[in-house]
Amino acid sequence: MIKLITITIPTPEVTIYKQEYPELSHIYGFTDFHLITREKGGIFMFYNDQDELLFVGKARKLRQRIKKHFEDTVSPIKNHRNEVVKIEVYIVDDPVEREIYETYVANKLDAKYNEDKLI
């Protein structure tokens, strides 16, 4: 008998939203990066205004990695940053579990810009 694992997507630790007219300093309309941990690892999900998953990623240090997606020139979402209106952050300490979650979520929720993870 083969025993399979069951994967469930956890509840997000933090969800931040794009502000239409931000009064504070912002990156693509997001002002609440300070709510995302600097020290912990996990996965993150970027959604559009239709609540469709655009991208899921993993990181050893979440805040820095998420911000990089809005700043660097090699991010898979570099041409789609303006589409992101919601970011969900999940704490996942184990690096192997992060990899499993990232691949599972990309496929289960059909992440639009995770072409390298789709099976």
Secondary structure, 3 states (H helix, E strand, C coil): CCCCCCCCCCCCCEEEECCCCCCCCCECCECCHHHCCCCCCEEEEEECCCCCEEEEEEECCHHHHHHHHCCCCCCCCCCCHHHCCEEEEEECCCHHHHHHHHHHHHHHCCCCCCCCCCC
